[in-house]
Each structure stands twice: as structure tokens, then as C-alpha cells.
Amino acid sequence: MNDSRARENDVFLQEYSSHEAILRYTASSAGSGIAYLLEHDYAQVYTEALNQHLKCAPSPGLRVLEFGCGGGMNVIAVVGLLFRQGHPLEVAYGTDFSDVLVTAANADKVAGLPLEQQEKLSFHVARNENLAPDLSQRLSIQPSELLNSFHFILGVNTFRYCHRLSRAAESARDIFDLLAPGGVCVMIDMNSRFPAFRSRLRQPFTKPGDEGYLPSLEEYSQTFQQAGFEIVARTTFCWIPHSAGPWLTRLCRLFSPLLTTIARPLAMRCLVISRKSVPSDPTPAGKNVGK
């Protein structure tokens, strides 16, 4: 790694290890916007991925992984969702490169889940671009034991950093290798076409590998397709900021149906649901739904 990249990583780690980061990325303090999305929009996405796109029959239960989990809000919500819907769960992991956020996530699960569900979920330090080796080291098992073992993998507001580090292809391939045949991956991240992001003004002057670069929906989906996935859903959605307070959340909810009707390509988030093909699955690779 060159000196400039190392300095960038040091700044990045410092930013995501701060007290402000803990407040921003844990459920108890993150804001009304993400609380609403986890119960509604995002919950709907996860339910669709599991009920419509998952093509394997997990036994004794689902194995779930969230990469770049921050304070663990999404995977904690997914664990609760699985139990409410009656899906058997074997184990769930959340990984993040920040040990401060991993510590906060392990504490937050205690506040957010009943004991039975807490025991299924743990958080570990692992980098998105080195998931299998880092997680296997934390679990004290061989990397080969993790390959082809997960049924549901998700990442929210984190895959754009893989593009910025020029490691998106490696990260997608690592996710592919971790998934069992028929398993699904949900990726939700910022849409480069959303006009109100502060980084939008710099977007025309940035390129992959630059700080502040935002990939397009096409770039996100192509990265997963090139790693071997079939793309089963690809779209833009969501008009509610994660950090929105109660008033802004209500306002965004009110106008979301209209904005989706007239300006969906400009929505705040990109969504890519991809699947690792089952050898006998006749579904053609690269099929796009909801584009």
C-alpha cells in the first residue's frame, strides 16, 4: 500500500472510530430516518430477498453476514425480522474494520434483542476487501470452513468505500465465495444521481479510487455481475435520510410516493440484489428486475 493510501486509511479509521460515529451508526441514537427504514423500506427489501430470491434450503437454519456493519443496526434488525417471520437462524455475524464500532454493536445487540436472539449474533473486526481471511481469523477457523456457507449477506452504505479503495472487484468476489449456491446478497448504497448529496458537486471531477467517489447503479451491479453473480433486482429507491429527525422523516414519507413516480432514477439509494447461481438453476445470469 502506498503512503497516500495508508494516510487515507488512517484518516478513515479515525473518522469511524470517533464518538460521533458511534452515535451515528447505532440504533439508539442514529435518528428517526433509519429507524423508520429498518422497520419498513429496508425490512421489505430483506423480506423480498429471503422469500422470493433465496434458492437454497438452509439446515439447520440461515447463516447471515453483514459486511461493513458499523454499529450493527441492519443485522440486528434482520435477526429480529427472521424470528418474527419464523425463519430458523443458525448464526449471524456483523463485520466492520472499526473495532470501536464493533464493540458498540456488540453492546447494542444486548439492548435491542432478546437473549435467545442475542446468542445467535456476534460482531467481529474484518475488512470488506478481506472478509473471509479476516473473519476466519477472528473465529479461529480455517477460511475454507466459511466458503459456500452463508445464505444471506448484506451491506448497507459501505460498498462505495470498496470502489474508493479500488477493491470493489475483490470484495464482490469474496462475498461470492462466502455465499452458498442459491444464496443472496443485498447491497444498498448511495445513488450518484441523487441531487442533494454534498459530494454530488464534486462527482463530475472524481473517478474510482478518489475520496468522495460515488458509483452509479450500473457500476454497483456490474461489479457483482462480473464476480459471477446473477442480478435478480436492480433499482433506485428511498427518499428518507438515515439521519432524519422525526419531522423530516414524516415529511419525506409524505412525498416519497410522488417522488418515486416522477423521479425514481434520482432516489437516494441504489439497491442491488444478487444471487449465487445453483448449478441446475435455469434463470439466465444478468437478469434485471425492477430496473
Secondary structure, 3 states (H helix, E strand, C coil): CCHHHHHHHHHHHHHCCCHHHHHHHCCCCCCHHHHHHHHCHHHHHHHHHHHHHCCCCCCCCEEEEEECCCCCHHHHHHHHHHHHHCCCEEEEEEEECCHHHHHHHHHHHHHHCCHHHHCCEEEEECCHHHHHHHHHHHHCCCHHHCCCCEEEEEEECCHHHHHHCCCHHHHHHHHHHHEEEEEEEEEEEECCCCCCCHHHHCHHHCCCCCCCCCCCHHHHHHHHHHCCCEEEEEEEECCCCCCCCHHHHHHHHHHHHHHHHHHHHHCCEEEEEEECCCCCCCCCCCCCCCC
